[in-house]
Amino acid sequence: MELINNVKAIVLDLDGTLLNSKKEVSERNKKAILTAHKQGIVVIFATARPPRSVKDFLPHELQDIATMVYYNGALIVNKVLDYRQHYPIDSAITSEIIEFVITYQADACLSVESEDTWYSNKTLDYKKAMNTDVNPTVISLNELKKINASKLLISQYSHHEKLQKQFEHKVNTICTDAGTLTQIMAKGVSKEQAIREICIQNNIPMGDVMVFGDDWNDLELFYACGFPIAMGNAIPELKDTAYFITDTNDEDGVAQVLEKLTCTVNNS
């Protein structure tokens, strides 16, 4: 990677990127991020996860210095600036999508996230399907349809392409986790749009943003930012778009790049 000195913000995905396979942030990665922050670089974490989940994985030292993007961009929070923006799916659209899903696959594993609360209409063990240690609150299907959802989740769904085509003008739909998880956000909601909003607030050009990622929900952001960094474990589409490919999330790939970056800043 060539030395660069005009990075003004870094955006970090969590799963498969900053977090290792044990769902931990290594000391090396934490130190590299804190060093970047001390040198004036804006730190942003952008994840598909809800706030409660991020609190379990991300060290408090990092949470305290960063702007947080949750639900792939549906919720943006900066506690220092007392800033909070939520972009939910209207309940009428939530209802339409749920009806469509159960029409094609009645046994679909479907749940709704709404501002850090998780709901489902079935009592299931979501721990493996959703890569979490907790299960959602079970409510009736009719109650589920009335929620203004931060994000809709469908696991092991066989009709992702039909769903995406049917609702492409109403919501933003992506398929992640090797095709096993369909994630649905409000139309216009994405990590990219959230980062654009944050950069406008901080007067930072997108060309001066470095982003780290590994999966489909990072792809638009890779196209939009000046310095997209693909993890060694990233999908091929991200690697093809990347400015640089670093080592995997189990090899401190994030820290390897940031250590070079902060050295560049020091020498500029």
N, C-alpha and C positions, 0 to 999 in steps of 0.2 A: 504493500500500500504506500503510495506517495505521501510525503508529508503535506499536511494541509493546516491552515491556520485561520480559516474564516468560519469555522463552525460556531454558531451562537446558541444552538439548542440541540439536545440529544433526546430522542424518543426511544423508549425501551419497552418492548413486549415482555411479558412475564413467562408464561409456559413455553418451554422449548427454546427460550432465549436467555433471559436473565436467570430463571430458576433452573437448577440442574435436575437430573432425573429423580432425585430425592425430594424435589420441591423445596429446595433451599437456595438462599443467596450466599454464595461463598464470601469469605472475608476479602479475598482479592477483588472480586467484583464490587463489593460495597465500598472498599477503599478507593477504587478507581472512579466510581461515581461521585463520591464525596469530594475527591480532588478536583474533578471537573467543575463541580458546583462552586467550590472555593475560588476557582479561576474565572468565575463569572458566566459560566455556561448554564443556560436554563435547562432544568431536568424535568422530563415529562414521562410518566409511565402510562402506557396505553394497552389495555387488556380487554378481553371478552368477559373477564370475571366481574362479579359484584363487589361492592365495598367490603362487606363482611369477610369475604374470602381473601381479599388482598391483605387485610389486616393480619391474617394468620400467617402469611408467607413473607411479607415485605417488612424488613427491619424498621423500627420507628424512626431511626435516624434518616432513612431515605424518604419515608412518608412525610416527614416534617419539612423537607426542602423542595418537594416536587408538586407539580400540578398533576392531578390524577384523572385519567380518562377511563371510565368503566363501560361495560356493556358495548364494546366496539364503537364507542362514541356517543351513546345515548345519554350518558351522565358525565358532566365535567365538574370537577371540584378542586378549588384551591383554598385551603383553610387559612393560609396566611393572608390572602387578599379578600377573604370572606366572599368568595365567588362560587356560585353554584348554578348550573344550567342543565335542565332535564328535557329530553326530546322523546316522549313516549309515543307508542302506537295508539291511535284512537281506539276505544273499546269496540266501536262498530266494525273496524277492520279486524281487530283481534277475533271477534265473533265469526266473521267471514272465513278467516283462515282456519280456525278450529273446525268449523263445519266441513270445509274442503278436505282437511287432513283426515278426519274420521270417516269421510265418505269413501276415500280411496284405501284407507288402512285403519280399520276400527281399533286395532290393538296397538296403534302407534304410542310411543312413550313421549307424551307431550306435557310441557310445563311452561309456566309464565313467571318471569321476574318483574317485579314492580318496586322500584326504589328500595332496593336491598331486602325485599321480602320475596320468598320463593313459594310458588303454589303449583299444585298438580291436582288432577281429578282422579288419580289412581294411587293406591298404596303400593309403591314399588321400591325396590332397593336401587336408588339412583347412584350409589357410591361408585360403582364401576363405570356405568354408562356416562356419567357426567364428571367423573374424576373429582369427586368431592367426599368430604367426611360426614356430611349431613344430608338429610332427606327433606323434601319440601313439605309445607303444610297442605294437607289434603282438603279440598273443597269440591263442591259439585261442579259439573260441567257448565251449568248455567251461570254460576258465580264466576267461573273462570272467564267466560265470554265477556263479562262486564268490566274487566280490568283494563285500565290504560297501561299497557305493558311497556316496560323499559326494553324487554327482549323476550321473544318467544323461542323456546327450545324444543326441537324434535329429534329424538335419538332413534337410530336404526330405522330410518324412514326410507321406503323404497321408491318414492315418487318425488324426489327433490326437484327434478327438471320440470315436471308438470306444475308443481307448486310455484316454482320460480317464474315460469312463463305466465301463469294465471294472475299473479299478483305483482309483476314487475313494475307496474305503474303506481302501485300503492305502498310498497315496502321495499326495503333492501334485504336481500336474502343471500347468505353465503353458506357454503358447506365446508366444514373443517374436520380435523381429527381423522384424517385418512378416509373421509367420506362418510363417517358414522354419525356426525352431528350437524343438523341444520339449524342455523342461527338467523333469526329474523328481527330486524330493527325497523324503525320508522323510515319512510322515504327520505333520502338525503342524509341519513345518519350513517357515518362510517368513521373509522379512525382518521382517515384523511381530512374529512370536514372538521372534526374536532381539533386536529392539529392546526389547520388553517385558522380557526377561530382564536386559538391560543396565540399563534404567531402574530396575528393582527393586533391583539391586545399588547403584545410585547415588542411590536414594531420590528419583527424578525422576518426577513424574506425566506420563503420556503427553500430557496437554493442554499441557505446557510444552515439547514437542518440535517443532522445525521440521525438515521433511523436504523434500529436493529430489529430483525424479525425472522420468523421461520415458517409461517403458514399463510393460507389463502387470505385471511383477514388483514394481512399486512401488505398485500400486493398493490392496492391503489396508492398507499402511502409511499411505497418504493418508487412508483412513477412520479410522485409529486415532490419528493425531497431531493436535495442536491447530493446527499451522500448516503445512499441505501447500503446497509451492511447485512449480508445474508449469513446466517449461522451455518456451520458445516453440516448440520442436520436439517437444513431448510429444504422445502420443496424445490424441485428443479426450476420452476417458474420464477422464484425469487432469486435464485442464483444467476439465472440468465439476465436479470435486470440489475443486479447488484454492482455498485461501484467497487466493492471488495467482498470477498468471501473469507470469513474468519473461521476459527475452530469451533467445535460444537459447544453446546450449553454445558456439557460435562467437562470441558477443557478450558473454562473461563474465557470463552471467545469474546465476550463483551469487554472484559478487562484488557485483553491483549490489544484491542484497538484503542480503547480510551487511554491507556498508558502511553501509547505513541502520540495520541492527540494532545494530551496535556503536556507532554514533552515539547511538542511543536509550539504550543501556546507559550510555554516558558521561554522558548528560544526566539520568539518573534519580536 
